[in-house]
């Protein structure tokens, strides 16, 4: 039932009837399924170390606003004004900001907890310690990170494009070549979030608390790793029956 919900985002009122269980049980199965799947995800340092050990040259950092229902939580802007905490002026939509790290071939390897949509991507990456881990990976396992211009000044290990001069003059040839090379290496990795959204309809729009969006996306990430046979080593070492029991809902 949980897999059907992730894949098709079916109304739980229909699912509980189809599976012959009560509506309350259907909601409980869904919530327990999300919690169990999200708990299997490895932390960012372990994910980066694994990518480096697999021989990849770099990773890609990208962020996305995951759509959710309108809520009434407010906060103060940098100007001291009261604003909607989960409303993004950039996207003109309500949602939770999620940061994702991808391999060069586009496979997402890690996703962050949810943070309010009004925050800038750089702040979203700094608060849960993403930029610190990525700067560490560039120095220790020699695994730099490529990112777009939204992550400017995020650290020495995160490579972002050189911005156009404020006076409107043309970039120097070496800067243009750098930007072109960066775009050529980064484009395929940015499809990582599209893999999650295209495969698991439940993450396209959520009606639960936006603070739970991080667990929802982490659960979808684990299901993606299951399909791509990229499970954490501790799960790959288990016997197949044990691996199935981890995903089976409690009766």
Secondary structure, 3 states (H helix, E strand, C coil): CHHHHHHHCCCHHHHHHHCCCCHHHHHHHHHHHHHHHHHCCCCHHHHHHHHHHCCCCEEEEEEEEEEECCCCCEEECCCCCEEECCEECCCCEEEEEEEEEEECCCCEEEECCCEECCCCHHHHHHHCCHHHHHHHHHHCCCCEEECCHHHCCCCCCEECCCCCCCCCCCCCHHHHHHHHHHHHHHCCHHHHHHHHHHHCHHHCEECCCHHHHHHHHHHHHHHHHHHCCCCCHHHHCCCHHHHHHCCCCCC
